[in-house]
Amino acid sequence: IKAGIGFINAIPEFICSNPKWIAKFKEKGIPCAGDDIKSQFGATILHRIVTRFIEDRGHKIDNTYQLNIGGNTDFLNMKDESRLISKRLSKTNAVTSILGEKQFGVLIGPSDYIPHLNDNKICYINVKGKQFGELPFELDIKLSVEDSPNSAGVMVDVIRAMRVALDRGISGNLEAISAYYFKSPAVQYRDDIAGTMVEDFINFKK
């Protein structure tokens, strides 16, 4: 804020989603976007899409979990349990906030550091619930990706959007950018709606 530059918060600390901080950026006349970057095709975005689709199709979710393991510095840092609080909260809210039904068991978060995986991130997603006639169903998914480059393209988009905001004199939280590219924006939107908002932001003309 003192430097007077646009601010992008890619880590799971709640800054650009905090009304007090948003007001400070707004007062200074500079834009901000965040919090906690959402990978281009990662565990959170996949989990969001799957659970929303299940609910849209009229099924009831009883419980779901997402377990992530990896061998990069991100997972090494999270061996310190105190660093996991905001990460787990961010990932959990990213999934549950877009669902109508909130009363079900949910556990989402980093699970372990395995050095020999290096930058490979492996995610296990499980969803259990009831379909028509109270008949049970269960879904198991495994996703394996190179973790770091999975966020690189997203960050390039966000940096470009920040440049657009600065050129147009936009200040405060960039709602569309935050909603589409981050796990914990100030306001959560479904990904299809947030994507349309981003297009509108890019194409906006005074």
C-alpha positions as CSV (number, residue, x, y, z in Angstrom):
1,I,0.0,0.0,0.0
2,K,2.8,2.4,0.8
3,A,4.5,1.6,-2.5
4,G,1.2,2.5,-4.3
5,I,1.3,-0.6,-6.5
6,G,-1.4,-3.2,-7.4
7,F,-1.3,-6.2,-4.9
8,I,-1.9,-9.9,-5.7
9,N,-2.2,-12.3,-2.8
10,A,-1.5,-15.9,-4.0
11,I,-1.0,-17.4,-0.5
12,P,-3.8,-18.6,1.9
13,E,-3.8,-15.5,4.2
14,F,-7.0,-13.5,4.2
15,I,-6.1,-10.0,3.0
16,C,-7.9,-9.1,-0.2
17,S,-11.0,-10.8,1.1
18,N,-10.9,-8.8,4.3
19,P,-13.2,-5.7,4.2
20,K,-10.8,-3.6,6.3
21,W,-7.9,-4.3,3.9
22,I,-10.1,-3.8,0.8
23,A,-11.1,-0.3,2.2
24,K,-7.4,0.6,2.7
25,F,-6.6,-0.3,-0.9
26,K,-9.6,1.6,-2.1
27,E,-8.6,4.6,-0.1
28,K,-5.1,4.5,-1.6
29,G,-6.6,4.2,-5.1
30,I,-4.9,0.9,-6.0
31,P,-6.4,-2.5,-6.9
32,C,-5.9,-5.8,-5.1
33,A,-6.9,-9.4,-5.9
34,G,-6.8,-12.6,-3.9
35,D,-6.7,-14.7,-1.7
36,D,-5.0,-18.1,-2.3
37,I,-4.4,-18.8,-6.0
38,K,-6.5,-21.5,-7.7
39,S,-4.6,-23.8,-10.0
40,Q,-5.5,-24.0,-13.7
41,F,-6.6,-27.6,-13.2
42,G,-6.0,-28.6,-9.6
43,A,-7.6,-30.4,-6.7
44,T,-9.8,-27.5,-5.6
45,I,-11.2,-26.6,-9.0
46,L,-11.9,-30.3,-9.7
47,H,-13.6,-30.8,-6.3
48,R,-15.7,-27.7,-6.8
49,I,-16.9,-28.9,-10.3
50,V,-17.7,-32.4,-9.2
51,T,-19.6,-31.6,-6.0
52,R,-21.6,-28.8,-7.7
53,F,-22.5,-31.1,-10.6
54,I,-23.6,-33.8,-8.2
55,E,-25.8,-31.3,-6.4
56,D,-27.2,-29.9,-9.6
57,R,-28.2,-33.3,-10.7
58,G,-30.4,-33.7,-7.6
59,H,-28.2,-36.0,-5.5
60,K,-27.5,-35.5,-1.8
61,I,-23.9,-35.4,-0.6
62,D,-23.4,-37.1,2.8
63,N,-19.7,-36.5,3.1
64,T,-16.6,-35.7,1.0
65,Y,-12.9,-35.5,1.5
66,Q,-9.8,-34.3,-0.4
67,L,-6.4,-35.5,0.6
68,N,-3.3,-33.9,-1.0
69,I,0.3,-35.2,-0.9
70,G,3.4,-33.8,-2.6
71,G,7.2,-33.3,-2.3
72,N,7.7,-29.6,-3.0
73,T,8.4,-26.7,-0.6
74,D,4.8,-25.9,-0.2
75,F,4.1,-29.3,1.3
76,L,7.3,-29.1,3.4
77,N,6.2,-25.8,4.9
78,M,2.9,-27.3,5.9
79,K,4.5,-29.9,8.1
80,D,4.3,-27.1,10.6
81,E,0.7,-27.6,11.7
82,S,0.3,-23.9,12.6
83,R,0.6,-23.1,8.9
84,L,-2.3,-25.4,7.9
85,I,-5.1,-23.5,9.6
86,S,-5.8,-20.9,6.9
87,K,-4.9,-23.3,4.1
88,R,-7.5,-25.9,5.2
89,L,-10.1,-23.1,5.8
90,S,-9.4,-21.6,2.3
91,K,-9.7,-25.0,0.5
92,T,-12.8,-26.0,2.4
93,N,-14.6,-22.8,1.8
94,A,-13.7,-22.9,-1.9
95,V,-15.7,-26.1,-2.2
96,T,-18.6,-25.7,0.2
97,S,-19.4,-22.0,-0.4
98,I,-20.8,-22.7,-3.9
99,L,-23.1,-25.5,-2.7
100,G,-26.7,-25.0,-1.6
101,E,-26.6,-27.9,1.0
102,K,-24.0,-27.2,3.7
103,Q,-24.8,-29.9,6.2
104,F,-22.5,-32.8,5.3
105,G,-19.2,-34.1,6.5
106,V,-16.2,-32.5,4.8
107,L,-12.4,-32.7,5.2
108,I,-10.2,-30.9,2.7
109,G,-6.5,-30.1,3.0
110,P,-2.9,-31.0,2.6
111,S,-2.1,-34.4,4.1
112,D,1.6,-35.2,3.9
113,Y,5.0,-34.3,2.6
114,I,6.7,-37.0,0.5
115,P,10.1,-35.8,-0.6
116,H,10.6,-38.2,-3.6
117,L,7.4,-36.9,-5.2
118,N,9.3,-33.6,-5.8
119,D,6.9,-31.1,-7.5
120,N,4.4,-33.8,-8.3
121,K,1.1,-33.3,-6.4
122,I,-1.3,-36.2,-6.0
123,C,-4.9,-35.6,-4.9
124,Y,-7.5,-38.1,-3.8
125,I,-11.1,-37.0,-3.8
126,N,-14.0,-39.0,-2.4
127,V,-17.7,-38.2,-2.4
128,K,-20.4,-40.3,-0.9
129,G,-24.1,-39.5,-1.0
130,K,-27.7,-40.6,-1.9
131,Q,-29.4,-40.7,-5.2
132,F,-33.1,-41.1,-6.1
133,G,-34.8,-43.5,-3.7
134,E,-32.1,-42.9,-1.0
135,L,-29.8,-45.3,-2.8
136,P,-26.1,-44.8,-2.0
137,F,-23.4,-43.8,-4.5
138,E,-19.7,-43.2,-4.1
139,L,-17.2,-41.4,-6.3
140,D,-13.4,-41.8,-6.1
141,I,-11.0,-39.6,-8.1
142,K,-7.2,-39.5,-8.3
143,L,-5.5,-36.5,-9.9
144,S,-1.7,-36.2,-10.5
145,V,-0.2,-33.0,-11.7
146,E,3.1,-31.0,-11.6
147,D,2.1,-28.5,-9.0
148,S,4.1,-25.3,-9.7
149,P,3.4,-24.8,-13.4
150,N,-0.3,-25.6,-12.7
151,S,-0.6,-22.1,-11.1
152,A,1.8,-20.3,-13.5
153,G,-0.6,-19.6,-16.3
154,V,-3.2,-18.4,-13.8
155,M,-0.8,-15.9,-12.3
156,V,0.1,-14.6,-15.7
157,D,-3.7,-13.9,-16.3
158,V,-4.0,-12.2,-12.9
159,I,-1.0,-10.0,-13.5
160,R,-2.4,-8.9,-16.9
161,A,-5.7,-8.2,-15.2
162,M,-4.0,-6.1,-12.6
163,R,-2.3,-4.1,-15.3
164,V,-5.7,-3.5,-16.9
165,A,-7.1,-2.3,-13.6
166,L,-4.2,0.1,-13.0
167,D,-4.5,1.5,-16.5
168,R,-8.2,2.1,-16.0
169,G,-7.8,3.6,-12.5
170,I,-9.8,0.9,-10.8
171,S,-9.1,0.5,-7.1
172,G,-10.1,-1.9,-4.3
173,N,-10.9,-5.5,-4.7
174,L,-11.1,-6.8,-8.2
175,E,-14.2,-8.9,-7.6
176,A,-14.3,-10.8,-10.9
177,I,-10.6,-11.6,-11.0
178,S,-10.6,-12.7,-7.3
179,A,-13.7,-14.9,-7.8
180,Y,-12.4,-16.7,-10.8
181,Y,-8.7,-17.1,-10.0
182,F,-8.6,-17.5,-6.2
183,K,-9.9,-20.0,-3.6
184,S,-11.0,-17.4,-1.0
185,P,-12.3,-14.2,-2.7
186,A,-14.3,-11.6,-0.9
187,V,-17.4,-13.0,-2.7
188,Q,-17.7,-16.6,-4.0
189,Y,-19.3,-17.2,-7.4
190,R,-19.8,-20.4,-9.4
191,D,-16.9,-20.8,-11.8
192,D,-19.0,-20.4,-14.9
193,I,-20.5,-17.1,-13.6
194,A,-17.1,-15.9,-12.4
195,G,-15.6,-16.7,-15.9
196,T,-18.3,-14.5,-17.5
197,M,-17.5,-11.7,-15.0
198,V,-13.9,-11.9,-16.1
199,E,-14.8,-11.5,-19.7
200,D,-17.0,-8.6,-18.9
201,F,-14.1,-7.0,-16.9
202,I,-11.7,-7.4,-19.8
203,N,-14.2,-6.1,-22.4
204,F,-15.6,-3.2,-20.4
205,K,-15.5,0.1,-22.1
206,K,-16.5,3.4,-20.6
